[in-house]
């Protein structure tokens, strides 16, 4: 794959063989973000888990102390008083069964996170084929199936992110924007790693964290030392 001059220049500052301490890796990843837009700094964490086994699945959520730098649109499926509660909490869209055809037939997906009260999961389940592949299906482990819609909406708006293993047992999550200070990115990264270390499956034999790298949207990756985790 051919990269542009900016990418190549940024890559020169990074030693591919070195595993940097988190603070140094963050500084390098921030410096490598040279695009004209505010790039997202992402963490890519390769684990030793085998996601095909239910007891080695990793899935959860963590609130990043400094948010993600992105405005997140929240859709809440609820009924009765919970509809008003979701609206009051600042949800962008609220509704029930009437939203199903809009999503299923009209392809409406103008939202980033879906929250549902448990009594609505029968309805939301019908959208499994649409929401599932996009990672939008509400899940109790991620705190998006709950009766406490106020907390769910507030947490998401404050910078709550979901993490889960992909098919190659890697976790990809944003830790903030390139415009954040190094300190803000470090606080977010620490909060994320803390949650992932705690999520280690008890049945896992062998090394849990195989490799960690940080990369801006358009820039090269920086390897992070796994020693302290």
Order of alpha helices (4+ residues) and beta strands (2+ residues): alpha-alpha-beta-beta-beta-alpha-beta-alpha-beta-alpha-alpha-alpha-beta-beta-alpha-beta-beta
